[in-house]
Amino acid sequence: MHRSRTSPSRQESRPRAARKHASYAPRIIGFGILIAALLCIGIGLATAHEYTSKGVTVSHPWARATPGGVKVGGAFLEMKAVAGQGDRLIGARSPAAGAVELHNHIMENGIAKMRRVDAITLRAGRSVVLRPAGYHLMLTDLHAPLAEGDLLELTLVFEKAGEIEVDATVEPVGATGPHGFDRQPGTAPKAAGAHKH
């Protein structure tokens, strides 16, 4: 009698346990699919910030948002040439601006001044970073303010590589780097107490 009372409960418990474990399978598979999707999105975002053509790679293009009424803005990026082949950035344009000029900041008698340049030389196997207080793209006669979160279309013109079209992310007013960074990727952090211009 003792066996007949306990045996049915054991038989019932096995199917329930099997059903319980089986219910986890779709959850585990779904979780795996979610992780794979997130990894693909992350890889897509990383590659979306690099543009390569004929030996020149442009990385992390970004611009600063501009307050309403301001007709000029700045855009920044890193560009690198493959080993054995240098190039020069000789121009740029954007549908968002009347003109895009190549500029540099220089120090004269302790005063930072901005100067237009005809070209930015890119030595073979090396990179040049366009950043605030250095080489940068100056957008003039903006058709509308650059709004944080927007994408700014830029066409970079290289002497050898030709035209490279990029989408620059518009970061907050006063940003010093893209995607929440405190500097342009590819540059060393400033020493403690370094003066900002």
C-alpha positions in Angstrom: 0.0 0.0 0.0 2.9 2.3 0.8 4.2 1.9 -2.7 0.9 2.5 -4.3 0.6 5.9 -2.5 4.0 7.2 -3.3 4.4 5.9 -6.8 1.8 8.1 -8.5 3.3 11.2 -6.9 6.7 10.3 -8.3 5.2 9.6 -11.7 3.4 13.0 -11.7 6.5 14.9 -10.5 8.7 13.8 -13.4 6.5 15.2 -16.2 6.1 18.5 -14.3 9.9 18.8 -13.9 10.4 18.0 -17.6 7.8 20.6 -18.6 9.5 23.2 -16.3 12.9 22.6 -17.8 11.4 22.6 -21.3 9.9 26.0 -20.7 13.4 27.5 -20.1 14.6 26.4 -23.6 12.7 29.2 -25.5 13.9 31.8 -23.0 17.5 30.7 -23.3 17.3 30.7 -27.1 15.6 34.1 -27.1 18.3 35.5 -24.8 21.0 34.1 -27.1 19.4 35.8 -30.1 19.2 39.1 -28.2 22.9 39.0 -27.3 23.8 38.2 -30.9 21.7 41.1 -32.2 23.3 43.5 -29.7 26.7 42.4 -30.8 25.8 42.9 -34.5 24.5 46.4 -33.7 27.7 47.2 -31.8 29.9 46.1 -34.7 27.7 48.1 -37.1 28.1 51.2 -35.0 31.8 50.8 -34.8 32.2 50.3 -38.6 29.7 53.1 -39.3 32.2 55.5 -37.9 35.0 54.5 -40.3 35.1 55.3 -44.0 37.9 54.0 -46.3 38.8 54.7 -49.9 42.0 54.2 -51.9 44.3 54.0 -49.0 42.8 56.7 -46.7 40.6 55.9 -43.7 38.5 58.6 -42.0 37.4 57.8 -38.4 34.9 59.2 -35.9 33.7 62.3 -37.7 31.8 64.7 -35.5 30.6 68.3 -35.2 29.5 70.6 -32.4 25.9 71.7 -32.2 25.4 75.4 -32.8 23.1 77.8 -31.1 20.3 79.4 -33.1 21.4 82.3 -35.2 25.1 81.2 -35.3 26.1 80.8 -39.0 29.5 79.0 -38.5 30.3 75.6 -37.0 33.3 73.2 -36.7 33.7 69.5 -37.6 36.5 67.1 -36.5 37.8 63.6 -37.3 40.8 61.4 -37.7 42.3 60.5 -41.1 45.0 57.9 -41.7 47.0 56.9 -44.8 48.2 53.4 -45.5 51.9 52.6 -45.3 53.7 53.6 -48.4 51.2 56.1 -49.6 50.7 59.6 -48.4 47.9 62.0 -49.4 46.6 65.5 -48.8 43.1 66.7 -47.8 42.6 69.6 -50.2 38.9 70.5 -49.6 35.5 69.7 -48.2 31.9 70.5 -48.7 28.5 69.9 -47.1 24.9 70.5 -48.1 24.4 72.0 -44.7 26.7 75.0 -45.3 27.5 77.5 -48.0 31.2 76.6 -47.7 33.6 74.3 -45.8 37.2 75.5 -45.2 40.3 73.8 -43.8 41.5 75.7 -40.7 44.2 75.5 -38.1 44.8 77.1 -34.7 48.2 78.7 -34.2 49.8 80.6 -31.4 51.1 84.0 -32.1 52.6 86.0 -29.2 50.7 83.9 -26.7 47.4 84.4 -28.5 45.5 81.6 -30.2 44.5 82.5 -33.8 42.6 80.6 -36.4 44.1 80.4 -39.9 42.7 79.0 -43.2 45.0 76.5 -44.9 45.1 75.2 -48.4 45.7 71.6 -47.6 46.4 69.2 -44.7 49.2 66.8 -45.4 48.7 63.1 -44.5 52.0 61.2 -44.4 52.2 57.6 -45.4 51.4 55.2 -42.5 50.5 58.1 -40.2 47.3 59.8 -39.0 46.3 63.4 -38.6 43.6 64.3 -36.0 41.3 67.2 -36.7 40.2 68.5 -33.3 39.2 71.6 -31.4 42.2 74.0 -31.0 44.0 72.3 -33.9 43.2 71.4 -37.5 39.5 71.4 -38.2 36.8 71.9 -40.8 35.1 75.3 -40.6 31.5 75.3 -41.9 30.4 78.8 -42.9 27.0 80.2 -43.9 25.1 77.3 -42.2 21.6 76.9 -43.7 20.2 75.9 -40.3 21.7 75.3 -36.8 23.5 72.0 -36.2 21.3 70.2 -33.7 22.6 67.7 -31.2 21.9 64.1 -32.3 21.7 64.9 -36.0 24.0 63.6 -38.7 26.0 66.1 -40.8 26.8 65.1 -44.3 30.4 65.9 -45.3 32.3 65.2 -48.5 36.1 65.2 -48.0 38.3 65.8 -51.1 41.7 64.2 -51.1 44.4 64.8 -53.7 44.9 61.1 -54.5 42.0 59.2 -52.8 39.4 61.6 -54.3 36.1 62.2 -52.5 35.1 60.4 -49.3 31.6 60.9 -48.1 31.0 60.7 -44.3 28.3 61.3 -41.8 29.4 63.3 -38.8 27.5 63.0 -35.5 26.5 66.3 -34.0 27.5 66.4 -30.4 26.5 69.0 -27.7 27.7 72.6 -27.8 31.2 72.7 -26.2 31.9 69.0 -26.7 35.6 68.1 -26.9 35.1 64.7 -28.5 32.5 62.4 -30.1 30.2 59.9 -28.4 30.8 61.2 -24.9 34.6 61.1 -25.1 36.5 64.0 -23.6 38.8 64.2 -26.7 39.0 63.0 -30.3 39.8 59.3 -30.4 43.4 58.9 -31.5 44.7 61.7 -29.3 46.6 61.4 -26.0 44.8 62.7 -22.9 45.9 66.2 -21.8 48.2 66.4 -18.9 46.7 67.4 -15.5 46.4 71.1 -15.3 46.9 71.6 -19.1 45.4 74.8 -20.4 42.4 74.6 -22.7 41.9 77.0 -25.6 
